[in-house]
Amino acid sequence: MAKTETVSSPAQTVRPLLVTQQMTEFGAVLDDPEASSTLGQSADITWTPGWSQLRIQRDYEVLEVWQGKRKRADVTSLPGNVRLTKRCNTQGAPDQVKQMKAGQAGYRPVTKEDVGQPWFTALPAGATILADGTIAKGDCVYSFCPPQTAARNVKRKQDLTKSRLMTASDKAETQGISFESRAMAPLDEVPASRVKVQ
């Protein structure tokens, strides 16, 4: 009977078949989600100190609900809504139409007196204080509405979306068009009732 021997080969370095990183004159661009999440203002021109952190914190809490690590009742409610509202038209001329519409939806301008609130802890990068005390960034001004008003606005949008979807589905059915509705089910295996929008 022949004797078999196991021959071990020297360790080999595993090399990728393809270079998948974007190369620049400074080296490879490496994907680092942890660094990207802490970039803050430099990664997002709409970054608002206080407000942006509150949104990110709540997003992580919602993720923990989906993962089964947190109860839905323990998710933090946001203290209102902060928006950038246009203050000029497409030609760059002063135009208050968007600000008036924001006012009808319950928003008020954010002013220098609001700096220091949990939802507006500091003046955002690139923002300026106008003569009337409101805070502007580019061709927009910051606007704020309290949580009950924000919730009402979200519900109104959801009701309008649902109405439009129902109208479209009714029209499709009358014309004999078959379709599969995915309305209000944003994620597979996650009931729509677990997704709370603010």
Contacts in CASP RR format, 6 or more apart in sequence:
PFRMAT RR
TARGET T0000
AUTHOR 0000-0000-0000
METHOD contacts of the structure
MODEL  1
MAKTETVSSPAQTVRPLLVTQQMTEFGAVLDDPEASSTLGQSADITWTPG
WSQLRIQRDYEVLEVWQGKRKRADVTSLPGNVRLTKRCNTQGAPDQVKQM
KAGQAGYRPVTKEDVGQPWFTALPAGATILADGTIAKGDCVYSFCPPQTA
ARNVKRKQDLTKSRLMTASDKAETQGISFESRAMAPLDEVPASRVKVQ
21 28 0 8 1.000
21 29 0 8 1.000
21 30 0 8 1.000
22 28 0 8 1.000
22 29 0 8 1.000
23 29 0 8 1.000
36 43 0 8 1.000
37 56 0 8 1.000
40 47 0 8 1.000
40 52 0 8 1.000
41 47 0 8 1.000
41 49 0 8 1.000
41 124 0 8 1.000
41 125 0 8 1.000
44 52 0 8 1.000
46 52 0 8 1.000
46 84 0 8 1.000
47 124 0 8 1.000
47 125 0 8 1.000
48 82 0 8 1.000
48 120 0 8 1.000
48 124 0 8 1.000
48 142 0 8 1.000
49 120 0 8 1.000
49 121 0 8 1.000
49 122 0 8 1.000
49 123 0 8 1.000
49 124 0 8 1.000
50 118 0 8 1.000
50 119 0 8 1.000
50 120 0 8 1.000
50 121 0 8 1.000
50 122 0 8 1.000
51 82 0 8 1.000
51 119 0 8 1.000
51 120 0 8 1.000
54 76 0 8 1.000
54 78 0 8 1.000
54 79 0 8 1.000
54 118 0 8 1.000
54 119 0 8 1.000
55 78 0 8 1.000
57 76 0 8 1.000
58 75 0 8 1.000
58 76 0 8 1.000
58 78 0 8 1.000
58 198 0 8 1.000
61 70 0 8 1.000
61 74 0 8 1.000
61 75 0 8 1.000
61 76 0 8 1.000
62 75 0 8 1.000
62 195 0 8 1.000
62 196 0 8 1.000
64 70 0 8 1.000
65 71 0 8 1.000
65 72 0 8 1.000
65 75 0 8 1.000
65 194 0 8 1.000
66 187 0 8 1.000
66 190 0 8 1.000
66 194 0 8 1.000
72 194 0 8 1.000
72 196 0 8 1.000
75 196 0 8 1.000
77 147 0 8 1.000
77 198 0 8 1.000
78 119 0 8 1.000
78 147 0 8 1.000
78 150 0 8 1.000
78 198 0 8 1.000
79 118 0 8 1.000
79 119 0 8 1.000
79 147 0 8 1.000
80 119 0 8 1.000
80 144 0 8 1.000
80 145 0 8 1.000
80 146 0 8 1.000
80 147 0 8 1.000
80 149 0 8 1.000
80 150 0 8 1.000
80 198 0 8 1.000
81 107 0 8 1.000
81 144 0 8 1.000
81 145 0 8 1.000
81 147 0 8 1.000
81 149 0 8 1.000
81 150 0 8 1.000
81 153 0 8 1.000
81 198 0 8 1.000
82 110 0 8 1.000
82 119 0 8 1.000
82 120 0 8 1.000
82 142 0 8 1.000
82 143 0 8 1.000
82 144 0 8 1.000
83 102 0 8 1.000
83 107 0 8 1.000
83 142 0 8 1.000
83 143 0 8 1.000
83 144 0 8 1.000
84 137 0 8 1.000
84 140 0 8 1.000
84 141 0 8 1.000
84 142 0 8 1.000
84 143 0 8 1.000
85 98 0 8 1.000
85 99 0 8 1.000
85 102 0 8 1.000
85 107 0 8 1.000
85 140 0 8 1.000
85 141 0 8 1.000
85 142 0 8 1.000
85 143 0 8 1.000
86 95 0 8 1.000
86 98 0 8 1.000
86 99 0 8 1.000
86 139 0 8 1.000
86 140 0 8 1.000
87 94 0 8 1.000
87 95 0 8 1.000
87 96 0 8 1.000
87 98 0 8 1.000
87 99 0 8 1.000
87 136 0 8 1.000
87 139 0 8 1.000
87 140 0 8 1.000
87 141 0 8 1.000
88 94 0 8 1.000
88 95 0 8 1.000
88 139 0 8 1.000
89 95 0 8 1.000
89 97 0 8 1.000
92 139 0 8 1.000
99 109 0 8 1.000
99 141 0 8 1.000
99 143 0 8 1.000
102 143 0 8 1.000
103 143 0 8 1.000
105 145 0 8 1.000
105 149 0 8 1.000
105 153 0 8 1.000
106 145 0 8 1.000
106 149 0 8 1.000
106 153 0 8 1.000
107 143 0 8 1.000
107 144 0 8 1.000
107 145 0 8 1.000
107 149 0 8 1.000
108 143 0 8 1.000
108 144 0 8 1.000
108 145 0 8 1.000
109 134 0 8 1.000
109 135 0 8 1.000
109 141 0 8 1.000
109 142 0 8 1.000
109 143 0 8 1.000
109 144 0 8 1.000
110 120 0 8 1.000
110 134 0 8 1.000
110 135 0 8 1.000
110 141 0 8 1.000
110 142 0 8 1.000
110 143 0 8 1.000
110 144 0 8 1.000
111 133 0 8 1.000
111 134 0 8 1.000
111 135 0 8 1.000
112 129 0 8 1.000
112 133 0 8 1.000
112 135 0 8 1.000
114 120 0 8 1.000
114 135 0 8 1.000
114 144 0 8 1.000
115 121 0 8 1.000
115 122 0 8 1.000
115 123 0 8 1.000
115 135 0 8 1.000
116 122 0 8 1.000
119 144 0 8 1.000
120 142 0 8 1.000
120 144 0 8 1.000
123 129 0 8 1.000
123 135 0 8 1.000
124 135 0 8 1.000
124 137 0 8 1.000
124 142 0 8 1.000
126 137 0 8 1.000
126 138 0 8 1.000
127 135 0 8 1.000
127 136 0 8 1.000
127 137 0 8 1.000
127 142 0 8 1.000
128 135 0 8 1.000
128 136 0 8 1.000
128 137 0 8 1.000
129 135 0 8 1.000
129 136 0 8 1.000
130 136 0 8 1.000
130 141 0 8 1.000
134 141 0 8 1.000
134 142 0 8 1.000
135 141 0 8 1.000
135 142 0 8 1.000
136 142 0 8 1.000
145 153 0 8 1.000
147 198 0 8 1.000
150 198 0 8 1.000
151 198 0 8 1.000
154 197 0 8 1.000
154 198 0 8 1.000
158 197 0 8 1.000
161 183 0 8 1.000
162 183 0 8 1.000
162 184 0 8 1.000
165 181 0 8 1.000
165 183 0 8 1.000
169 179 0 8 1.000
169 181 0 8 1.000
172 178 0 8 1.000
172 179 0 8 1.000
184 192 0 8 1.000
185 191 0 8 1.000
185 192 0 8 1.000
186 192 0 8 1.000
186 195 0 8 1.000
187 195 0 8 1.000
END
